[in-house]
Amino acid sequence: MTVTTKDSTALSDAELAEMADLCVDREPNFDIGFLSKQREEWVLVTHVREGAKLRGYSFCTLERIGGTPSLLIGLALVDRNAKSDQTLKAILHDQFRRALLAFPDEDVLLGSRLTTPDGFRAFLGLEDVVPRLGYRPTGEDRAWGRRLAKRFGSEKAIDDKTFVMTVSASSVGGLDFVSSKGSIPEGAETFFEGLEPEKGQRLVVFGWAMAESLATGKLFK
């Protein structure tokens, strides 16, 4: 697999069409119009290809939220095949590498919106992931949920106790990923009980990539 990352504004219409084709016959049905808006909202776009075939992509940005180094995945979609885990790993490998370059010697918060329990695989190896089984979020955790919801479009759209964000738009970003073989954190399914992704609901999740893990490349493997 090969990974390339560039400024989102450099995306061509042909590339947008290729990205839309990856889910043309299934939810979340990201079309060219929606993806073109993502091109304007997020700074970087990552493509993963197997040969000439697109296997996954992600829009993200590296920024500081209230001074905190953050890697925000606004939208990511992985082809549902036998190599889906490898594709997600390739995307995260590149984005964590860029986070290290942007924020050397600092812990970095990873935040995204999930549509399936499998999405928690993006947070493996991170510290203090919220929400997680058996943990009662603190006031600061809930505040982070609201900050991320605001960055994802609307602070008022999130329930800061369940971390479920509901948006009425026809298409909503997030991490669309179904694992081909990997395990997910224990109890991850409980956070999706009653969640309706097709109706614009997403689970806001965040965790910390520690400076040491970034510096040693632990999260890249």
VMD Tcl script that draws the C-alpha trace (Angstrom):
set ca {
  {0.00 0.00 0.00}
  {1.11 3.55 -0.71}
  {0.11 6.61 1.31}
  {0.06 10.20 0.11}
  {-0.99 13.33 1.98}
  {-1.44 16.81 0.56}
  {-3.35 20.03 1.11}
  {-7.07 19.44 0.72}
  {-7.36 22.45 -1.58}
  {-5.19 20.58 -4.11}
  {-7.83 17.86 -4.58}
  {-9.03 17.58 -8.16}
  {-12.61 16.85 -9.20}
  {-11.41 13.50 -10.54}
  {-10.02 12.58 -7.13}
  {-13.28 13.62 -5.45}
  {-15.19 11.37 -7.85}
  {-12.84 8.48 -7.04}
  {-13.39 9.05 -3.33}
  {-17.16 9.17 -3.76}
  {-17.10 5.90 -5.70}
  {-15.67 4.11 -2.66}
  {-19.07 4.22 -0.92}
  {-21.42 4.85 -3.83}
  {-23.42 1.69 -3.07}
  {-23.56 1.87 0.73}
  {-23.84 4.15 3.71}
  {-22.62 6.79 4.34}
  {-22.95 7.61 0.62}
  {-20.50 10.51 0.62}
  {-21.05 12.18 -2.74}
  {-18.90 14.65 -4.64}
  {-20.83 17.65 -3.36}
  {-20.34 16.67 0.28}
  {-16.67 15.80 -0.21}
  {-16.02 19.12 -1.92}
  {-17.27 20.85 1.25}
  {-14.88 18.73 3.32}
  {-12.11 19.92 1.04}
  {-12.84 23.44 2.27}
  {-13.24 22.56 5.96}
  {-10.12 20.45 6.58}
  {-6.47 21.18 5.88}
  {-5.03 17.83 4.84}
  {-6.27 14.83 2.87}
  {-4.66 11.40 2.98}
  {-5.12 8.69 0.34}
  {-4.20 5.02 0.70}
  {-3.89 2.99 -2.49}
  {-3.20 -0.63 -3.21}
  {-1.63 -0.41 -6.62}
  {-3.86 2.01 -8.50}
  {-6.95 1.19 -6.42}
  {-8.07 3.64 -3.75}
  {-8.64 1.78 -0.47}
  {-9.27 4.62 1.96}
  {-8.98 8.33 2.60}
  {-9.11 10.84 5.43}
  {-9.54 14.57 5.90}
  {-7.75 15.91 8.97}
  {-6.14 18.96 10.50}
  {-3.36 19.57 12.99}
  {-4.17 22.53 15.20}
  {-4.19 23.76 18.77}
  {-7.46 23.83 20.63}
  {-7.11 26.15 23.60}
  {-3.35 25.67 23.31}
  {-3.59 21.86 23.24}
  {-1.93 20.11 20.25}
  {-4.68 18.24 18.43}
  {-5.03 15.88 15.50}
  {-8.64 16.02 14.34}
  {-10.00 13.52 11.85}
  {-12.98 15.24 10.32}
  {-13.81 12.44 7.94}
  {-12.28 9.08 7.11}
  {-13.59 6.22 5.04}
  {-12.03 2.79 4.63}
  {-12.97 0.27 1.97}
  {-14.66 -2.75 3.53}
  {-12.45 -5.62 2.45}
  {-9.91 -8.07 3.87}
  {-7.31 -5.32 4.24}
  {-9.42 -2.68 5.98}
  {-7.33 -2.83 9.17}
  {-4.14 -2.38 7.17}
  {-5.66 0.61 5.40}
  {-6.68 2.33 8.65}
  {-3.24 1.64 10.09}
  {-1.61 3.27 7.06}
  {-3.75 6.39 7.43}
  {-2.98 6.75 11.14}
  {0.71 6.01 10.63}
  {1.02 9.01 8.32}
  {-1.09 11.33 10.44}
  {0.71 10.53 13.69}
  {4.01 11.07 11.92}
  {2.86 14.51 10.87}
  {1.63 15.22 14.40}
  {5.13 14.46 15.70}
  {6.63 16.91 13.21}
  {4.07 19.61 14.05}
  {4.20 19.16 17.84}
  {7.60 17.71 18.84}
  {7.94 16.71 22.51}
  {4.24 17.29 23.20}
  {1.28 15.03 23.92}
  {-1.29 15.21 21.14}
  {-5.04 14.77 21.43}
  {-6.67 12.63 18.72}
  {-10.35 13.38 18.20}
  {-12.92 12.04 15.78}
  {-16.54 10.94 15.41}
  {-17.28 7.23 15.14}
  {-20.09 5.40 13.38}
  {-19.22 1.86 14.56}
  {-17.54 0.21 17.57}
  {-14.76 -0.85 15.17}
  {-13.71 2.80 14.99}
  {-12.22 2.47 18.46}
  {-9.34 0.65 16.78}
  {-8.07 4.08 15.75}
  {-7.48 4.79 19.44}
  {-5.50 1.66 20.31}
  {-2.29 2.60 22.09}
  {-3.61 5.98 23.21}
  {-4.02 7.05 26.83}
  {-7.15 8.20 28.67}
  {-9.55 7.45 25.84}
  {-13.02 8.93 26.42}
  {-15.54 7.38 26.55}
  {-14.37 3.97 27.75}
  {-15.88 1.07 29.68}
  {-16.05 1.50 33.45}
  {-14.95 5.13 33.42}
  {-17.05 8.08 34.54}
  {-16.08 11.16 32.51}
  {-15.00 14.21 34.49}
  {-16.16 17.75 33.94}
  {-13.01 18.39 31.91}
  {-13.75 15.35 29.74}
  {-17.23 16.66 29.04}
  {-15.77 20.05 28.25}
  {-13.48 18.41 25.70}
  {-16.48 16.69 24.17}
  {-18.15 20.08 23.70}
  {-14.97 21.65 22.30}
  {-14.66 18.88 19.73}
  {-18.35 19.04 18.86}
  {-17.93 22.76 18.23}
  {-14.99 22.05 15.94}
  {-17.06 19.38 14.18}
  {-19.87 21.82 13.53}
  {-22.01 22.49 16.59}
  {-21.29 22.52 20.33}
  {-25.03 22.31 21.02}
  {-25.36 19.09 19.01}
  {-23.63 16.90 21.61}
  {-24.94 15.22 24.74}
  {-21.90 15.69 26.97}
  {-22.88 12.75 29.15}
  {-23.11 10.14 26.39}
  {-20.82 11.93 23.89}
  {-23.38 11.29 21.17}
  {-23.55 14.10 18.63}
  {-26.67 14.46 16.48}
  {-26.66 16.51 13.29}
  {-29.68 16.80 11.01}
  {-27.70 17.32 7.80}
  {-28.19 14.74 5.05}
  {-24.49 13.80 5.17}
  {-22.32 13.89 8.29}
  {-18.58 13.30 8.57}
  {-16.83 10.90 10.89}
  {-14.73 7.75 10.82}
  {-16.42 5.04 8.75}
  {-14.55 1.79 9.39}
  {-15.43 -1.88 9.77}
  {-12.63 -4.16 10.92}
  {-11.82 -7.20 8.83}
  {-10.24 -9.23 11.62}
  {-9.05 -7.09 14.51}
  {-10.50 -6.96 18.00}
  {-12.05 -3.86 19.53}
  {-11.75 -2.59 23.11}
  {-13.95 -4.40 25.60}
  {-17.36 -2.82 25.96}
  {-17.06 -0.56 22.92}
  {-20.40 -1.83 21.62}
  {-22.24 -0.42 24.62}
  {-21.60 3.15 23.47}
  {-23.42 2.48 20.21}
  {-26.59 0.98 21.63}
  {-29.43 2.93 20.06}
  {-27.06 5.04 17.95}
  {-28.43 5.71 14.46}
  {-25.58 6.74 12.13}
  {-27.93 6.95 9.15}
  {-29.81 9.72 10.98}
  {-26.72 11.82 11.60}
  {-25.68 10.47 14.99}
  {-21.99 10.05 15.81}
  {-20.02 9.14 18.93}
  {-17.38 11.76 19.72}
  {-14.22 10.00 20.95}
  {-10.83 11.34 21.94}
  {-7.61 10.10 23.49}
  {-4.02 11.14 24.02}
  {-0.99 10.16 21.98}
  {1.81 10.61 24.44}
  {4.97 12.43 23.39}
  {7.17 9.40 24.15}
  {5.00 7.10 22.02}
  {5.10 9.57 19.14}
  {8.85 10.09 19.42}
  {9.68 6.37 19.50}
  {7.34 5.57 16.64}
  {5.35 3.19 18.84}
  {2.08 4.39 17.38}
  {3.36 4.01 13.83}
  {3.62 0.21 13.94}
}
mol new
graphics top color blue
foreach p $ca { graphics top sphere $p radius 0.5 }
foreach p [lrange $ca 0 end-1] q [lrange $ca 1 end] { graphics top cylinder $p $q radius 0.2 }
display resetview
